[in-house]
Amino acid sequence: MNQPTQRPIWRDYYEMTKPNVVLLMILTSVIGMFMAVPGMVPIDVLIIGNLGIALMAGSAAAINHMIDYRTDINMARTQNRPVAQGRITPTKALVFAIVIGGLGMWMLVVFINPLTAWLTLASLIGYAFIYTMFLKRATPQNIVIGGLAGAAPPLLGWTAVTNEVHGYGLLLVLIIFAWTPPHFWALAIHRREDYAKVDIPMLPVTHGDQFTRLQVLLYTIILLVVTMLPFATLMSGPLYAIGALILGLIFLWYAIQLMLAKDPKIPMATFKYSIVYLMLLFAIMLIDHYVYPPTGF
């Protein structure tokens, strides 16, 4: 472990929460809330609910930093993380994770509802322990199986408002579940040597780049089909359908270019587009929700 460097300590704790990842999760959680009601989400649920979910997601991320610090130091993408660099000890990282996770759980139980709290806790356990401690090192399908935990936020937003698990909320989970493999495997292709160096069996390491590129293409096709389901089930209207189709076809173009394997920059470009894709998809879904409100409310 390297010697600690001078840096404001709050930045290290903030970095451990993986704020960019959590922000994307909260975006889907917020939209899950709005999709669950015909009008405005109660302001207390909107603020407290998403804060509680964000704190527990940040807790899961901090546990990930704590568990993976020995491998993080050997990977270019993660070697500067606070625990890997010794700026924060694993014990302090764990205490921090417990504190913010406990605070988030308390907020959800007391001010939102126990269903959302327990589902969020299940998501935390799924990512921080089942995926990070076991699946990540056990199978090249780690991101597929473990992706369910990361797909939960829109359902958490839905249950925070309604206090029930609804089929539409599960459909939002399905979209992110189908999105996760092509999103992450594009990055894994770009970082294949890093994963090989630390013996983590990501798909490009165990089955090769070309097989992984094929899987990205196939999952992108699945994603394109899945994103049509909100329109098919009358959850969303034509504005969403057109937007989802255009965004999906662009994603498919990236996946085809990735399959052709002619440009070494395409894996990272695909990864970056996948993030923009998810943000725009959910944003269009939200706009459509108020332009073409569903009749089931």
Sequence and secondary structure as in RCSB ss.txt:
>XXXX:A:sequence
MNQPTQRPIWRDYYEMTKPNVVLLMILTSVIGMFMAVPGMVPIDVLIIGNLGIALMAGSAAAINHMIDYRTDINM
ARTQNRPVAQGRITPTKALVFAIVIGGLGMWMLVVFINPLTAWLTLASLIGYAFIYTMFLKRATPQNIVIGGLAG
AAPPLLGWTAVTNEVHGYGLLLVLIIFAWTPPHFWALAIHRREDYAKVDIPMLPVTHGDQFTRLQVLLYTIILLV
VTMLPFATLMSGPLYAIGALILGLIFLWYAIQLMLAKDPKIPMATFKYSIVYLMLLFAIMLIDHYVYPPTGF
>XXXX:A:secstr
        HHHHHHHHT HHHHHHHHHHHHHHHHHTSSS   HHIIIIIHHHHHHHHHHHHHHHHHHTHHHHTTS
TTTTTSTTTTTSS HHHHHHHHHHHHHHHHHHIIIII HHHHHHHHHHHHIIIIIIIIIIHHH TTHHHHHHHHH
T HHHHHHHHHHSS  HHHHHHHHHHHHHHHHHHHHHHHHTHHHHHHTT   HHHHH HHHHHHHHHHHHHHHHH
HTTHHHHTTSS HHHHHHHHHHHHHHHHHHHHHHHT  TTHHHHHHHHHHHHHHHHHHHHHHHHHHS  TT 
